[in-house]
Amino acid sequence: MKCGIKKDRKLNKSNTSGVRGVHFDKDTSLWVAQIIFQRKAHILGRFKTKSEAVKTRLAGEEKYLGKYR
């Protein structure tokens, strides 16, 4: 573990999607994938399906956090 980023962190009990960084936006009826890196929120995209949002979130983890793990 580098920089204090743990890969096996527990999900918040209020998380309903089951995936860190993925949530459902009721206003747009779309799934949102986001990641927070260096104290900035990066919206990775908005998607019609949860699986697309999860794939994008995992790719975002590699892009932003990959070298810090």
Phi, psi and omega in degrees: 000125176244150175059019176074016180264112180266132180285331186257033179296147178282151176285149174295144183294343178271000180287121182258344181278336182086001181228129179296131176086007178235128177215164180260126179266110183294329182294320182257352184057041179230154174276137182244131174251130179215161177217144176253122181222129182053047177064018177237136177275128178246114177281120182273340177154170177237136190223154178284331182242150179294323183296324176295319180294320179295316179301317180293321178298316180296321176294323178295324177297318178296317182293310186272321188253351187309310183282352180261359180262000000 
